[in-house]
Amino acid sequence: MLQFDNLSKQYGGKILFRDLTFRVGNRDRIALVGPNGAGKSTLLKITAGLEDGDSGIVNLNRAETVGYLPQDGVYHQGRTLLEEVSSVFAELDELQRKAADLGREIAAQSGPAGSAAAARKMRELGDIQNLLEHRGAYQRDTKIKIILSGLGFREGDLARPVEAFSGGWHMRIELGKILLLEPTVLLLDEPTNHLDMDSLQWLESYLMSYQGSIIVVSHDSRFLDNLVDGVLEISSGTAMSYTGNYTSFLRQKALRAQQAEAAREKQEAYIEQSLRFIERFRYKNTKAKQVQSRIRMLEKLEIVETAAKERRIAFRFPEAPRAGRIVLTLSDVAKRYGALEVFSRLSLQIGRTDRVAVLGVNGSGKSTLARIIAGTDTFQEGSRLPGHGASVGYFSQDLSELLDPSKTVYETVLETDPSRTQTELRTLLGSFLFTGDDVLKPVSVLSGGEKSRLALAKMLLTPANLLVLDEPTNHLDIPSKALLQERLLAFPGAFVIVSHDRDFLTPLIDRVLEIRDGVLEDFRGSLEEYLEKRKESGGPVPPAEPETPQRTEVVTEKERKRLEAEKRQRLSRKLQPLREALKKVEAEIRDGEETRASLESALAEAPSSRGGRDIQELHRDYHRNVSRLEELYDQWMVLEEEIERVSVLAE
């Protein structure tokens, strides 16, 4: 199906992989693994035809089709959600138009029904209809609803403009389009990064029954264990294949390393013995033949190579003063965006050693709650009271909140704690794999994994006894994620983690907070216990709406009209503040998009017309603008959903 033959690629002198030869068969599920920067995403791009290898070839059968989901950078515009996902059926639409035209021509045929022309058109129409049936054209509406629902979209989202969705939702739209296409080869680069736990579980189940082949890059080891049956590891310029899932790969890799080390030790002992023999009998005529034989054997000896040790991050959370029994109390907190309440009367206490997971579908308010707990977001009502001696460390999934793109890696940590010496800061950065000139790189050129490591390094400069981590594993490779998990297990304080990564959360958690429809459910127990409870109960049950007593008396036409008018007035009073808030947000979005366009134009012209300082300021303004637009898009979507909900309840 798909064959890589002696494929090689390097960037700036760094070899990503050399002479890679590998075959992907029908319905194979292959995980690409390796440290950040090893070349996994590059290999996917080469397979998708978006980049070229330096040498070697990628052979794909003509009958095969490829669907590629990048890690990020996808943005849609100019259509509704339904129009955008339906665009993948353009070829089927053309076939259906052709079938309709043929049908009309046949119906209008003036000659004999059995003429050669009529028969030819009937055969052509039959062929097109068979093709449409084979490609599922008549089930497309059902497929759209199933896939979009599984990815977390609601039916009311179908008519919304795609510009109203935030960045993570654009990645879901792209994933939905690819799944609707049903390519024979799926290339997925970190498909779970922008999913909540419900949509992740749906995707996992969907892919397990997918009819084509799958090559996936993911740092979610549970996802890989459940899905793949083979692993291709890219590391230090070499590629090695393994059979089985991710756990099996780890066992095989450890065994190979052990065997290679034993062979290397045996070879070194042989070399040492041979050198001693040569040195001892070099000048004895009676041993000359044996000495020459040993020399020739050593010259021909192929040295056993052991795998180079991968560089890995190394850190410990700094000790913080012991906090009181309760590190944080939220009382009757209300959070609103305009007229929409995200939370109402939310109360919560976090104990000194609580290990808390925050769950919920995307858009439910998980990140908002994390920011309120961390003290970086405001709220309209209620109180936030830190406990005695409490100090908070915060990691945001939106790294633009934490990192200034115009600063270098070193300037970022220096700004956080100017009291540290250069040696101390460089030592800290070195433990997160920033060495040598790496510390002089501007944040704007760092990869997602590098930004995550820098954000963690920055957080460690301030000792904390309450950690608030919002999707900390999204861009970390598996060894880095495992180390973070290990350090959290040893952490003596409390932490609150927003994450969809089950494997990461499972050993850490003893309490689960789930947000659904603005209501916080507080469960004391492990993540597995909570998920089992949800499975048994079918999920949290929303409170029942009170029944409206039925009127038994006869209602006159005049009375009916009066009641309907009162109903419309009540609905208008509820909708008016929401619509005003929506109008205000839409005006801000228009202004923000105009500003973004002007900043993009200025950045395009900047290299030839501005100095370095001005360029940095433009980059800073641009990233702030994009971050604000993302927030406004989220507010717009939440307000639209609330308007729809209020309107439906009023019917």
C-alpha positions as semicolon CSV with decimal commas, in nm:
position;residue;x (nm);y (nm);z (nm)
1;M;0,000;0,000;0,000
2;L;0,260;0,256;0,113
3;Q;0,634;0,197;0,083
4;F;0,927;0,414;0,195
5;D;1,250;0,326;0,011
6;N;1,582;0,468;0,139
7;L;1,419;0,797;0,234
8;S;1,651;1,061;0,382
9;K;1,596;1,415;0,510
10;Q;1,807;1,675;0,688
11;Y;1,768;2,039;0,790
12;G;2,065;2,272;0,825
13;G;2,311;1,988;0,864
14;K;2,097;1,798;1,116
15;I;2,003;1,453;0,985
16;L;1,642;1,372;1,074
17;F;1,644;1,025;0,920
18;R;1,866;0,843;0,673
19;D;1,786;0,552;0,435
20;L;1,447;0,495;0,595
21;T;1,286;0,184;0,446
22;F;0,944;0,084;0,576
23;R;0,612;-0,058;0,453
24;V;0,261;0,026;0,568
25;G;0,008;-0,241;0,476
26;N;-0,370;-0,233;0,441
27;R;-0,540;-0,143;0,774
28;D;-0,204;-0,111;0,957
29;R;-0,207;0,128;1,253
30;I;0,141;0,275;1,295
31;A;0,260;0,512;1,568
32;L;0,549;0,748;1,486
33;V;0,742;0,808;1,806
34;G;1,061;0,987;1,903
35;P;1,178;1,301;2,086
36;N;1,059;1,648;1,985
37;G;1,245;1,760;1,673
38;A;1,332;1,406;1,560
39;G;1,145;1,444;1,229
40;K;0,805;1,279;1,292
41;S;0,597;1,569;1,157
42;T;0,839;1,608;0,864
43;L;0,791;1,243;0,767
44;L;0,412;1,292;0,769
45;K;0,446;1,600;0,547
46;I;0,667;1,410;0,301
47;T;0,413;1,125;0,294
48;A;0,134;1,375;0,228
49;G;0,334;1,527;-0,059
50;L;0,378;1,864;0,114
51;E;0,758;1,832;0,137
52;D;1,025;1,644;-0,055
53;G;1,283;1,408;0,086
54;D;1,650;1,475;0,007
55;S;1,681;1,126;-0,141
56;G;1,479;0,808;-0,167
57;I;1,115;0,773;-0,262
58;V;0,767;0,726;-0,117
59;N;0,563;0,476;-0,321
60;L;0,185;0,498;-0,294
61;N;-0,048;0,284;-0,504
62;R;-0,261;0,480;-0,748
63;A;-0,580;0,353;-0,587
64;E;-0,479;0,496;-0,249
65;T;-0,586;0,835;-0,114
66;V;-0,421;1,031;0,168
67;G;-0,576;1,250;0,437
68;Y;-0,339;1,464;0,647
69;L;-0,414;1,644;0,975
70;P;-0,132;1,884;1,075
71;Q;-0,051;1,955;1,438
72;D;-0,178;2,314;1,418
73;G;-0,205;2,614;1,185
74;V;-0,544;2,532;1,029
75;Y;-0,798;2,815;0,993
76;H;-1,124;2,818;0,796
77;Q;-1,328;3,115;0,680
78;G;-1,608;3,227;0,450
79;R;-1,851;2,939;0,512
80;T;-2,084;2,795;0,771
81;L;-1,973;2,481;0,954
82;L;-2,204;2,266;0,739
83;E;-2,079;2,426;0,417
84;E;-1,716;2,380;0,524
85;V;-1,742;2,009;0,604
86;S;-1,965;1,947;0,302
87;S;-1,696;2,094;0,076
88;V;-1,517;1,759;0,086
89;F;-1,803;1,617;-0,122
90;A;-1,748;1,854;-0,417
91;E;-1,674;1,564;-0,652
92;L;-1,989;1,379;-0,543
93;D;-2,192;1,698;-0,590
94;E;-2,066;1,718;-0,947
95;L;-2,160;1,355;-1,010
96;Q;-2,508;1,415;-0,866
97;R;-2,553;1,718;-1,093
98;K;-2,445;1,508;-1,389
99;A;-2,692;1,233;-1,292
100;A;-2,971;1,491;-1,266
101;D;-2,886;1,632;-1,609
102;L;-2,886;1,284;-1,763
103;G;-3,220;1,209;-1,599
104;R;-3,373;1,520;-1,753
105;E;-3,224;1,440;-2,094
106;I;-3,364;1,086;-2,082
107;A;-3,709;1,213;-1,977
108;A;-3,708;1,464;-2,262
109;Q;-3,589;1,208;-2,518
110;S;-3,807;1,252;-2,827
111;G;-3,685;0,947;-3,017
112;P;-3,771;0,581;-2,955
113;A;-3,707;0,469;-2,596
114;G;-3,490;0,185;-2,718
115;S;-3,266;0,395;-2,942
116;A;-2,889;0,366;-2,916
117;A;-2,857;0,720;-2,775
118;A;-3,117;0,654;-2,504
119;A;-2,955;0,322;-2,412
120;R;-2,615;0,487;-2,386
121;K;-2,750;0,757;-2,155
122;M;-2,929;0,496;-1,941
123;R;-2,603;0,299;-1,902
124;E;-2,411;0,615;-1,814
125;L;-2,675;0,713;-1,556
126;G;-2,664;0,364;-1,407
127;D;-2,283;0,378;-1,381
128;I;-2,298;0,716;-1,204
129;Q;-2,567;0,599;-0,963
130;N;-2,365;0,287;-0,879
131;L;-2,059;0,503;-0,815
132;L;-2,260;0,739;-0,593
133;E;-2,397;0,441;-0,400
134;H;-2,049;0,287;-0,365
135;R;-1,906;0,613;-0,230
136;G;-2,185;0,664;0,022
137;A;-2,330;0,978;-0,136
138;Y;-2,678;0,899;-0,010
139;Q;-2,563;0,860;0,352
140;R;-2,352;1,178;0,366
141;D;-2,593;1,379;0,586
142;T;-2,598;1,096;0,841
143;K;-2,217;1,068;0,829
144;I;-2,180;1,444;0,883
145;K;-2,404;1,436;1,191
146;I;-2,230;1,129;1,339
147;I;-1,876;1,265;1,296
148;L;-1,946;1,625;1,401
149;S;-2,143;1,506;1,704
150;G;-1,860;1,271;1,802
151;L;-1,613;1,560;1,781
152;G;-1,825;1,771;2,016
153;F;-2,027;1,992;1,777
154;R;-2,397;2,053;1,838
155;E;-2,669;2,056;1,575
156;G;-2,709;2,430;1,626
157;D;-2,344;2,480;1,525
158;L;-2,407;2,372;1,164
159;A;-2,535;2,714;1,056
160;R;-2,264;2,911;1,234
161;P;-1,983;3,081;1,041
162;V;-1,656;2,898;1,090
163;E;-1,487;3,225;1,192
164;A;-1,690;3,205;1,516
165;F;-1,496;2,898;1,633
166;S;-1,168;2,926;1,823
167;G;-0,842;2,767;1,710
168;G;-0,893;2,427;1,874
169;W;-1,234;2,394;1,711
170;H;-1,083;2,468;1,368
171;M;-0,859;2,164;1,417
172;R;-1,171;1,958;1,496
173;I;-1,339;2,088;1,180
174;E;-1,034;1,980;0,976
175;L;-1,031;1,638;1,145
176;G;-1,403;1,600;1,071
177;K;-1,346;1,681;0,702
178;I;-1,068;1,423;0,677
179;L;-1,280;1,153;0,844
180;L;-1,569;1,231;0,609
181;L;-1,338;1,184;0,310
182;E;-1,248;0,835;0,436
183;P;-0,902;0,826;0,273
184;T;-0,730;0,489;0,253
185;V;-0,430;0,635;0,443
186;L;-0,484;0,865;0,743
187;L;-0,188;1,079;0,858
188;L;-0,265;1,232;1,199
189;D;-0,023;1,467;1,378
190;E;-0,125;1,501;1,744
191;P;-0,500;1,456;1,677
192;T;-0,591;1,449;2,049
193;N;-0,436;1,784;2,147
194;H;-0,755;1,984;2,095
195;L;-1,006;1,726;2,219
196;D;-1,180;1,689;2,553
197;M;-1,208;1,346;2,713
198;D;-1,548;1,263;2,562
199;S;-1,446;1,344;2,204
200;L;-1,110;1,172;2,255
201;Q;-1,284;0,850;2,356
202;W;-1,516;0,879;2,055
203;L;-1,223;0,933;1,816
204;E;-1,037;0,638;1,962
205;S;-1,339;0,412;1,912
206;Y;-1,397;0,546;1,558
207;L;-1,036;0,492;1,450
208;M;-1,027;0,139;1,593
209;S;-1,294;0,037;1,337
210;Y;-1,158;0,255;1,053
211;Q;-1,123;0,065;0,726
212;G;-0,802;0,234;0,604
213;S;-0,444;0,254;0,729
214;I;-0,339;0,503;0,996
215;I;-0,005;0,667;1,075
216;V;-0,032;0,875;1,391
217;V;0,195;1,097;1,598
218;S;0,073;1,129;1,955
219;H;0,212;1,174;2,305
220;D;-0,095;1,007;2,458
221;S;0,039;0,661;2,542
222;R;-0,307;0,525;2,639
223;F;-0,445;0,635;2,302
224;L;-0,154;0,465;2,122
225;D;-0,185;0,148;2,329
226;N;-0,553;0,113;2,240
227;L;-0,509;0,195;1,871
228;V;-0,180;0,094;1,708
229;D;-0,034;-0,242;1,610
230;G;0,309;-0,117;1,507
231;V;0,561;0,153;1,599
232;L;0,824;0,335;1,393
233;E;1,074;0,512;1,619
234;I;1,277;0,801;1,477
235;S;1,569;0,907;1,693
236;S;1,920;1,045;1,636
237;G;1,888;1,016;1,258
238;T;1,785;0,650;1,251
239;A;1,450;0,473;1,224
240;M;1,361;0,142;1,385
241;S;1,035;-0,053;1,348
242;Y;0,857;-0,259;1,612
243;T;0,545;-0,475;1,615
244;G;0,268;-0,439;1,873
245;N;0,130;-0,140;2,062
246;Y;0,319;0,130;2,250
247;T;0,374;-0,071;2,569
248;S;0,506;-0,361;2,362
249;F;0,740;-0,117;2,184
250;L;0,885;-0,002;2,518
251;R;0,955;-0,363;2,620
252;Q;1,113;-0,451;2,284
253;K;1,324;-0,134;2,284
254;A;1,455;-0,208;2,633
255;L;1,537;-0,566;2,531
256;R;1,719;-0,453;2,213
257;A;1,919;-0,199;2,412
258;Q;2,012;-0,467;2,666
259;Q;2,120;-0,710;2,391
260;A;2,321;-0,441;2,209
261;E;2,497;-0,345;2,532
262;A;2,586;-0,709;2,602
263;A;2,717;-0,754;2,245
264;R;2,919;-0,434;2,277
265;E;3,076;-0,547;2,605
266;K;3,161;-0,887;2,453
267;Q;3,317;-0,721;2,149
268;E;3,520;-0,480;2,363
269;A;3,654;-0,776;2,564
270;Y;3,754;-0,952;2,240
271;I;3,927;-0,637;2,108
272;E;4,117;-0,590;2,433
273;Q;4,227;-0,955;2,433
274;S;4,339;-0,933;2,069
275;L;4,538;-0,614;2,131
276;R;4,716;-0,777;2,426
277;F;4,804;-1,078;2,206
278;I;4,937;-0,852;1,928
279;E;5,140;-0,642;2,170
280;R;5,283;-0,948;2,341
281;F;5,385;-1,146;2,029
282;R;5,443;-0,866;1,775
283;Y;5,819;-0,934;1,752
284;K;5,818;-1,316;1,778
285;N;5,875;-1,487;1,445
286;T;5,693;-1,797;1,557
287;K;5,374;-1,597;1,618
288;A;5,396;-1,360;1,321
289;K;5,120;-1,535;1,123
290;Q;4,880;-1,531;1,419
291;V;4,962;-1,165;1,492
292;Q;4,890;-1,063;1,132
293;S;4,570;-1,265;1,136
294;R;4,450;-1,083;1,453
295;I;4,537;-0,744;1,299
296;R;4,338;-0,822;0,983
297;M;4,042;-0,943;1,189
298;L;4,041;-0,621;1,393
299;E;4,057;-0,411;1,077
300;K;3,752;-0,589;0,936
301;L;3,561;-0,586;1,263
302;E;3,230;-0,402;1,247
303;I;3,185;-0,214;1,572
304;V;2,859;-0,287;1,754
305;E;2,667;0,041;1,790
306;T;2,451;0,105;2,093
307;A;2,169;0,356;2,083
308;A;2,274;0,709;2,168
309;K;2,117;0,824;2,491
310;E;1,840;1,075;2,429
311;R;1,863;1,412;2,600
312;R;1,580;1,444;2,848
313;I;1,458;1,720;3,072
314;A;1,549;1,697;3,439
315;F;1,390;1,907;3,713
316;R;1,236;1,907;4,058
317;F;0,972;2,141;4,194
318;P;1,140;2,383;4,439
319;E;1,045;2,356;4,804
320;A;0,777;2,599;4,916
321;P;0,668;2,695;5,269
322;R;0,406;2,462;5,416
323;A;0,056;2,597;5,364
324;G;-0,242;2,579;5,598
325;R;-0,498;2,297;5,586
326;I;-0,702;2,482;5,320
327;V;-0,498;2,647;5,042
328;L;-0,787;2,810;4,855
329;T;-1,156;2,881;4,900
330;L;-1,398;2,999;4,630
331;S;-1,735;3,116;4,761
332;D;-2,044;3,182;4,544
333;V;-1,831;3,278;4,243
334;A;-2,018;3,406;3,937
335;K;-1,837;3,450;3,608
336;R;-2,003;3,625;3,315
337;Y;-1,917;3,719;2,960
338;G;-2,156;4,004;2,897
339;A;-2,501;3,878;2,988
340;L;-2,401;3,510;2,980
341;E;-2,317;3,342;3,310
342;V;-2,051;3,073;3,281
343;F;-2,065;2,998;3,655
344;S;-2,328;3,090;3,909
345;R;-2,271;3,054;4,285
346;L;-1,975;2,822;4,239
347;S;-1,814;2,725;4,569
348;L;-1,502;2,515;4,617
349;Q;-1,233;2,438;4,874
350;I;-0,891;2,294;4,790
351;G;-0,703;2,118;5,066
352;R;-0,328;2,125;5,126
353;T;-0,266;1,785;4,960
354;D;-0,559;1,759;4,715
355;R;-0,481;1,617;4,371
356;V;-0,758;1,746;4,149
357;A;-0,852;1,686;3,784
358;V;-1,087;1,930;3,610
359;L;-1,294;1,765;3,337
360;G;-1,562;1,885;3,097
361;V;-1,631;1,932;2,729
362;N;-1,447;2,209;2,547
363;G;-1,615;2,542;2,615
364;S;-1,757;2,431;2,950
365;G;-1,532;2,668;3,145
366;K;-1,241;2,445;3,254
367;S;-0,969;2,696;3,162
368;T;-1,175;2,981;3,308
369;L;-1,198;2,797;3,639
370;A;-0,822;2,726;3,628
371;R;-0,749;3,098;3,578
372;I;-0,981;3,195;3,863
373;I;-0,813;2,942;4,095
374;A;-0,471;3,072;3,985
375;G;-0,581;3,432;4,044
376;T;-0,518;3,548;3,687
377;D;-0,884;3,601;3,588
378;T;-1,154;3,822;3,735
379;F;-1,513;3,734;3,824
380;Q;-1,824;3,939;3,892
381;E;-1,954;3,800;4,221
382;G;-1,832;3,593;4,513
383;S;-1,488;3,569;4,667
384;R;-1,152;3,398;4,622
385;L;-0,966;3,351;4,950
386;P;-0,613;3,199;4,952
387;G;-0,532;2,997;5,262
388;H;-0,257;3,068;5,513
389;G;0,086;3,056;5,346
390;A;-0,059;2,962;5,005
391;S;0,147;3,035;4,694
392;V;0,033;2,948;4,341
393;G;0,223;2,831;4,033
394;Y;0,030;2,851;3,704
395;F;0,085;2,685;3,365
396;S;-0,150;2,795;3,086
397;Q;-0,227;2,589;2,775
398;D;-0,227;2,922;2,590
399;L;0,148;2,979;2,596
400;S;0,102;3,329;2,451
401;E;-0,036;3,424;2,795
402;L;0,292;3,325;2,957
403;L;0,561;3,394;2,698
404;D;0,652;3,714;2,517
405;P;0,741;3,612;2,157
406;S;0,982;3,907;2,119
407;K;1,204;3,797;2,411
408;T;1,476;3,535;2,397
409;V;1,469;3,216;2,602
410;Y;1,721;3,362;2,848
411;E;1,541;3,698;2,874
412;T;1,218;3,512;2,957
413;V;1,357;3,347;3,269
414;L;1,567;3,653;3,364
415;E;1,252;3,868;3,360
416;T;1,077;3,618;3,589
417;D;1,351;3,628;3,853
418;P;1,617;3,900;3,800
419;S;1,781;3,806;4,131
420;R;1,920;3,482;3,987
421;T;2,274;3,473;3,850
422;Q;2,345;3,394;3,487
423;T;2,493;3,059;3,592
424;E;2,179;2,967;3,786
425;L;1,948;3,060;3,499
426;R;2,160;2,881;3,237
427;T;2,171;2,572;3,461
428;L;1,791;2,577;3,489
429;L;1,752;2,619;3,112
430;G;2,001;2,341;3,050
431;S;1,787;2,103;3,255
432;F;1,507;2,179;3,006
433;L;1,741;2,112;2,707
434;F;1,820;2,478;2,626
435;T;2,199;2,480;2,598
436;G;2,459;2,695;2,424
437;D;2,311;2,934;2,170
438;D;1,963;2,783;2,225
439;V;1,914;3,030;2,511
440;L;1,948;3,320;2,264
441;K;1,662;3,200;2,041
442;P;1,358;3,429;2,035
443;V;1,044;3,267;2,175
444;S;0,866;3,329;1,842
445;V;1,074;3,061;1,664
446;L;1,036;2,787;1,928
447;S;0,834;2,473;1,857
448;G;0,531;2,386;2,068
449;G;0,735;2,140;2,275
450;E;1,012;2,395;2,335
451;K;0,760;2,658;2,447
452;S;0,606;2,408;2,690
453;R;0,947;2,330;2,837
454;L;1,025;2,702;2,871
455;A;0,691;2,767;3,041
456;L;0,766;2,489;3,291
457;A;1,114;2,631;3,354
458;K;0,964;2,975;3,413
459;M;0,711;2,832;3,660
460;L;0,988;2,664;3,864
461;L;1,150;2,999;3,944
462;T;0,871;3,074;4,194
463;P;0,821;2,811;4,470
464;A;0,454;2,715;4,502
465;N;0,244;2,486;4,720
466;L;-0,059;2,497;4,485
467;L;0,005;2,417;4,117
468;V;-0,258;2,500;3,855
469;L;-0,175;2,326;3,526
470;D;-0,396;2,379;3,219
471;E;-0,326;2,105;2,958
472;P;0,044;2,079;3,054
473;T;0,112;1,771;2,837
474;N;-0,018;1,892;2,499
475;H;0,325;1,954;2,345
476;L;0,548;1,744;2,570
477;D;0,702;1,426;2,432
478;I;0,634;1,104;2,621
479;P;0,960;1,098;2,827
480;S;0,905;1,462;2,933
481;K;0,544;1,387;3,022
482;A;0,653;1,083;3,225
483;L;0,903;1,296;3,421
484;L;0,640;1,562;3,492
485;Q;0,407;1,289;3,616
486;E;0,684;1,149;3,837
487;R;0,761;1,491;3,988
488;L;0,392;1,558;4,055
489;L;0,362;1,224;4,236
490;A;0,641;1,341;4,466
491;F;0,505;1,696;4,499
492;P;0,411;1,764;4,865
493;G;0,150;2,032;4,795
494;A;-0,182;2,047;4,608
495;F;-0,239;2,063;4,236
496;V;-0,529;2,124;3,999
497;I;-0,487;1,984;3,646
498;V;-0,703;2,050;3,341
499;S;-0,628;1,762;3,103
500;H;-0,786;1,505;2,872
501;D;-0,486;1,270;2,901
502;R;-0,618;0,969;3,095
503;D;-0,282;0,793;3,121
504;F;-0,120;1,104;3,264
505;L;-0,400;1,173;3,515
506;T;-0,477;0,821;3,639
507;P;-0,194;0,773;3,894
508;L;-0,208;1,136;4,009
509;I;-0,571;1,206;4,092
510;D;-0,775;1,158;4,407
511;R;-1,050;1,409;4,328
512;V;-1,242;1,502;4,011
513;L;-1,425;1,825;3,933
514;E;-1,647;1,806;3,626
515;I;-1,818;2,111;3,477
516;R;-2,140;2,054;3,282
517;D;-2,381;2,332;3,188
518;G;-2,232;2,566;3,447
519;V;-2,272;2,314;3,731
520;L;-1,969;2,177;3,917
521;E;-1,977;1,813;4,025
522;D;-1,723;1,730;4,298
523;F;-1,622;1,364;4,322
524;R;-1,379;1,231;4,584
525;G;-1,198;0,935;4,436
526;S;-0,970;0,826;4,154
527;L;-1,019;0,910;3,788
528;E;-1,094;0,546;3,706
529;E;-1,361;0,534;3,978
530;Y;-1,520;0,851;3,846
531;L;-1,523;0,733;3,484
532;E;-1,675;0,402;3,593
533;K;-1,942;0,587;3,789
534;R;-2,023;0,801;3,485
535;K;-2,037;0,493;3,265
536;E;-2,282;0,320;3,500
537;S;-2,507;0,624;3,538
538;G;-2,479;0,741;3,177
539;G;-2,318;1,066;3,294
540;P;-2,440;1,340;3,525
541;V;-2,818;1,372;3,509
542;P;-2,939;1,730;3,463
543;P;-3,208;1,851;3,702
544;A;-3,556;1,786;3,567
545;E;-3,756;2,081;3,444
546;P;-4,067;2,140;3,656
547;E;-4,379;2,030;3,478
548;T;-4,614;2,303;3,365
549;P;-4,965;2,231;3,495
550;Q;-5,207;2,177;3,211
551;R;-5,493;2,421;3,173
552;T;-5,826;2,244;3,176
553;E;-6,048;2,540;3,106
554;V;-6,144;2,643;2,754
555;V;-5,921;2,925;2,629
556;T;-6,080;3,187;2,406
557;E;-5,905;3,321;2,094
558;K;-5,858;3,656;2,266
559;E;-5,705;3,489;2,573
560;R;-5,478;3,277;2,353
561;K;-5,343;3,585;2,176
562;R;-5,285;3,759;2,510
563;L;-5,091;3,459;2,646
564;E;-4,880;3,438;2,330
565;A;-4,801;3,811;2,353
566;E;-4,694;3,770;2,716
567;K;-4,477;3,475;2,618
568;R;-4,307;3,679;2,343
569;Q;-4,248;3,966;2,588
570;R;-4,088;3,731;2,844
571;L;-3,868;3,582;2,573
572;S;-3,773;3,930;2,450
573;R;-3,673;4,038;2,802
574;K;-3,448;3,731;2,833
575;L;-3,296;3,763;2,487
576;Q;-3,242;4,140;2,478
577;P;-2,934;4,154;2,708
578;L;-2,787;3,847;2,535
579;R;-2,835;4,001;2,190
580;E;-2,688;4,332;2,305
581;A;-2,385;4,149;2,444
582;L;-2,356;3,952;2,117
583;K;-2,374;4,273;1,912
584;K;-2,098;4,427;2,123
585;V;-1,876;4,119;2,083
586;E;-1,937;4,113;1,706
587;A;-1,832;4,480;1,683
588;E;-1,513;4,402;1,877
589;I;-1,445;4,104;1,646
590;R;-1,481;4,325;1,337
591;D;-1,242;4,583;1,485
592;G;-1,000;4,310;1,588
593;E;-1,001;4,148;1,245
594;E;-0,935;4,485;1,080
595;T;-0,647;4,541;1,322
596;R;-0,511;4,193;1,248
597;A;-0,519;4,260;0,874
598;S;-0,334;4,591;0,914
599;L;-0,074;4,429;1,143
600;E;-0,019;4,148;0,891
601;S;0,038;4,407;0,618
602;A;0,279;4,599;0,841
603;L;0,470;4,280;0,924
604;A;0,497;4,194;0,555
605;E;0,658;4,531;0,486
606;A;0,859;4,552;0,810
607;P;1,194;4,396;0,703
608;S;1,256;4,667;0,446
609;S;1,112;4,967;0,626
610;R;1,155;4,929;1,003
611;G;1,421;4,868;1,261
612;G;1,451;4,556;1,477
613;R;1,280;4,713;1,778
614;D;0,976;4,812;1,571
615;I;0,947;4,459;1,433
616;Q;0,943;4,317;1,786
617;E;0,669;4,559;1,884
618;L;0,466;4,461;1,576
619;H;0,505;4,092;1,665
620;R;0,396;4,164;2,023
621;D;0,092;4,362;1,907
622;Y;0,002;4,091;1,655
623;H;0,013;3,807;1,910
624;R;-0,190;4,012;2,159
625;N;-0,446;4,083;1,887
626;V;-0,473;3,713;1,791
627;S;-0,507;3,611;2,157
628;R;-0,784;3,867;2,211
629;L;-0,966;3,753;1,896
630;E;-0,956;3,391;2,018
631;E;-1,122;3,506;2,343
632;L;-1,384;3,706;2,152
633;Y;-1,462;3,410;1,923
634;D;-1,517;3,193;2,233
635;Q;-1,749;3,458;2,383
636;W;-1,941;3,484;2,055
637;M;-1,994;3,107;2,042
638;V;-2,106;3,089;2,407
639;L;-2,356;3,375;2,362
640;E;-2,496;3,218;2,043
641;E;-2,545;2,888;2,226
642;E;-2,724;3,061;2,512
643;I;-2,954;3,252;2,274
644;E;-3,038;2,925;2,101
645;R;-3,100;2,748;2,434
646;V;-3,329;3,024;2,565
647;S;-3,521;3,031;2,235
648;V;-3,570;2,651;2,234
649;L;-3,690;2,645;2,596
650;A;-3,944;2,915;2,514
651;E;-4,103;2,709;2,234
